[in-house]
């Protein structure tokens, strides 16, 4: 469950046939890499504050095969290779103190999906919806708040955010979030959900 993180650097030439011939490599092999998770379900870049985040991943300072499906970790700001937390540790590539860290989602059995919206990152477990927001404090880089319980999400790729409204498909209904979670009316709901092969639910894509 979960795989390693890779990075890709465009080749030094402007010729597409050679520039794009560069292979991806493990982020753990990047110069100066420190404690990069060996297993993760999803990565996402928090663009405004330039932190690389992993959702469902190997815990910090644990065995290479360890995996926590409810754990969120992030690399230091502008240093995707540096995952060692500690506000007194200096990151070699930036010369700044490390802002790497981690949080654990408290409810649900696994993180199914995280999606960036205009103001926050929404984190879906199989039963709850959370908001992850950048705070920037020394001890609290990100803050996690529970938005809704008793929700569902049928697969990792059924979520989309349009005009600051997020829509997704649950296991028995459709939802939307625009500051509060609502159930979407659906006149063909029974037809859709009674004719699904739930064993193939991961193939459902929004």
C-alpha positions as CSV (number, residue, x, y, z in Angstrom):
1,X,0.0,0.0,0.0
2,X,1.6,3.2,-1.1
3,X,4.8,3.7,-3.2
4,X,7.9,5.9,-3.1
5,X,8.1,9.5,-4.2
6,X,9.9,10.3,-7.5
7,X,11.2,13.6,-8.9
8,X,12.0,14.6,-12.5
9,X,14.3,17.3,-13.7
10,X,14.1,18.5,-17.3
11,X,17.3,17.9,-19.3
12,X,19.7,20.7,-19.9
13,X,19.1,20.9,-23.6
14,X,16.2,22.7,-25.3
15,X,15.7,19.9,-27.8
16,X,12.5,18.1,-26.7
17,X,13.7,14.7,-27.9
18,X,16.7,14.8,-25.5
19,X,15.3,17.1,-22.8
20,X,12.4,14.9,-22.2
21,X,14.5,11.8,-22.3
22,X,15.7,12.3,-18.7
23,X,14.4,9.6,-16.4
24,X,12.7,10.2,-13.1
25,X,14.6,9.2,-10.0
26,X,13.7,8.5,-6.4
27,X,13.4,11.6,-4.3
28,X,15.3,9.8,-1.6
29,X,18.3,9.8,-4.0
30,X,18.2,13.6,-4.4
31,X,21.3,15.5,-3.2
32,X,20.8,16.2,0.6
33,X,17.6,14.2,0.9
34,X,16.7,13.5,4.5
35,X,14.0,11.1,5.8
36,X,11.9,11.1,2.6
37,X,8.9,8.8,3.1
38,X,9.5,5.4,1.3
39,X,5.8,4.7,1.0
40,X,3.0,7.2,0.4
41,X,-0.5,7.0,-1.1
42,X,-0.6,10.6,-2.5
43,X,1.6,13.7,-2.7
44,X,0.4,17.2,-3.2
45,X,2.1,20.6,-3.4
46,X,0.7,23.4,-1.2
47,X,1.5,26.0,-3.8
48,X,1.1,29.3,-1.8
49,X,3.6,28.2,0.9
50,X,5.7,25.7,-1.2
51,X,5.4,22.6,1.0
52,X,5.3,19.2,-0.5
53,X,2.8,17.0,1.4
54,X,2.3,13.2,1.6
55,X,-1.0,11.7,2.6
56,X,-1.0,8.2,4.0
57,X,2.7,7.5,4.4
58,X,5.6,6.0,6.2
59,X,5.9,7.6,9.7
60,X,9.0,9.7,10.5
61,X,12.0,7.7,11.9
62,X,10.4,4.3,11.3
63,X,11.1,1.2,9.2
64,X,11.0,1.4,5.4
65,X,8.0,-0.9,5.2
66,X,6.0,0.9,8.0
67,X,2.9,2.7,6.8
68,X,0.2,4.8,8.5
69,X,-2.9,5.3,6.3
70,X,-4.0,8.3,8.4
71,X,-0.7,10.2,8.6
72,X,0.0,13.5,6.8
73,X,3.7,14.5,6.5
74,X,5.2,17.5,4.8
75,X,8.7,18.5,3.6
76,X,10.4,21.7,4.6
77,X,9.4,24.9,2.7
78,X,10.9,25.0,-0.8
79,X,13.0,21.9,0.1
80,X,11.0,18.8,-1.1
81,X,14.0,16.6,-0.3
82,X,14.0,17.5,3.4
83,X,11.5,15.7,5.6
84,X,13.2,15.8,9.0
85,X,11.2,17.9,11.5
86,X,12.7,20.2,14.0
87,X,12.6,23.9,14.3
88,X,16.3,24.1,15.3
89,X,17.5,22.1,12.3
90,X,18.9,24.0,9.3
91,X,18.1,22.8,5.8
92,X,21.3,22.8,3.7
93,X,19.6,23.6,0.4
94,X,17.7,26.7,1.7
95,X,19.8,27.8,4.7
96,X,16.5,28.1,6.7
97,X,15.2,26.2,9.7
98,X,13.2,23.2,8.9
99,X,9.5,23.6,8.7
100,X,8.9,19.8,8.0
101,X,6.4,18.1,10.2
102,X,3.5,15.7,10.5
103,X,-0.1,15.4,11.7
104,X,-2.3,12.4,12.1
105,X,-6.0,12.4,11.1
106,X,-8.0,11.2,14.1
107,X,-11.0,9.6,12.5
108,X,-11.6,7.1,9.7
109,X,-9.6,4.1,8.7
110,X,-7.5,5.7,5.8
111,X,-7.0,8.9,3.9
112,X,-8.7,8.3,0.5
113,X,-8.0,11.6,-1.2
114,X,-6.6,15.2,-0.7
115,X,-7.5,18.0,-3.0
116,X,-6.3,21.6,-3.1
117,X,-8.9,24.3,-3.2
118,X,-8.5,28.1,-3.3
119,X,-8.3,28.5,0.5
120,X,-7.4,25.1,1.9
121,X,-6.6,21.5,1.3
122,X,-9.6,19.2,1.8
123,X,-8.7,15.8,3.2
124,X,-11.1,12.9,2.8
125,X,-11.0,9.8,4.9
126,X,-13.5,7.0,4.2
127,X,-15.8,8.5,6.9
128,X,-14.8,12.1,7.5
129,X,-13.9,15.4,5.8
130,X,-11.1,17.6,7.1
131,X,-9.6,20.9,6.2
132,X,-5.8,21.4,6.2
133,X,-4.6,25.0,6.3
134,X,-1.2,26.5,6.4
135,X,-0.7,28.5,9.6
136,X,3.0,29.1,9.5
137,X,3.6,29.1,13.3
138,X,6.9,27.6,14.5
139,X,5.3,24.7,16.2
140,X,2.1,24.6,14.0
141,X,2.9,24.8,10.3
142,X,-0.4,23.3,9.3
143,X,-3.7,23.1,11.2
144,X,-6.2,20.3,10.7
145,X,-9.9,20.8,11.4
146,X,-12.8,18.3,11.0
147,X,-15.6,19.6,8.8
148,X,-18.0,16.7,8.5
149,X,-18.6,13.2,9.8
150,X,-20.7,10.4,8.4
151,X,-19.8,11.1,4.8
152,X,-18.3,8.7,2.3
153,X,-16.2,8.8,-0.9
154,X,-16.3,5.9,-3.4
155,X,-12.8,6.2,-4.9
156,X,-9.7,8.4,-4.8
157,X,-10.5,10.1,-8.2
158,X,-14.1,11.1,-7.8
159,X,-13.5,14.6,-6.4
160,X,-13.4,17.9,-8.3
161,X,-13.3,21.5,-7.3
162,X,-14.8,24.2,-9.6
163,X,-15.3,27.9,-8.7
164,X,-14.4,27.2,-5.1
165,X,-17.1,24.5,-4.8
166,X,-16.0,20.8,-4.3
167,X,-18.1,17.9,-5.6
168,X,-17.7,14.2,-5.0
169,X,-19.4,10.8,-5.3
170,X,-20.0,8.8,-2.1
171,X,-20.9,5.2,-1.8
172,X,-24.6,5.9,-1.9
173,X,-25.1,9.6,-2.7
174,X,-23.4,12.7,-4.2
175,X,-22.0,15.5,-2.1
176,X,-20.9,19.1,-2.5
177,X,-18.9,21.4,-0.2
178,X,-19.1,25.2,-0.4
179,X,-18.3,26.1,3.2
180,X,-20.6,23.4,4.4
181,X,-21.3,19.8,3.3
182,X,-24.5,19.2,1.5
183,X,-26.1,16.2,-0.3
184,X,-26.8,16.8,-3.9
185,X,-30.3,16.0,-5.2
186,X,-30.2,13.2,-7.8
187,X,-33.3,11.9,-9.6
188,X,-31.4,8.8,-10.8
189,X,-29.6,8.0,-7.6
190,X,-31.3,4.6,-7.1
191,X,-30.5,3.6,-10.7
192,X,-26.8,4.6,-10.4
193,X,-26.0,3.1,-7.0
194,X,-28.0,-0.1,-7.4
195,X,-26.2,-0.9,-10.7
196,X,-22.6,-0.5,-9.5
197,X,-19.9,-3.1,-9.3
198,X,-18.4,-1.9,-6.0
199,X,-15.5,-4.2,-6.4
200,X,-14.4,-2.0,-9.3
201,X,-15.2,1.3,-7.6
202,X,-11.6,2.6,-7.9
203,X,-12.2,2.9,-11.7
204,X,-14.8,5.6,-11.1
205,X,-13.3,9.0,-12.1
206,X,-14.7,12.5,-12.0
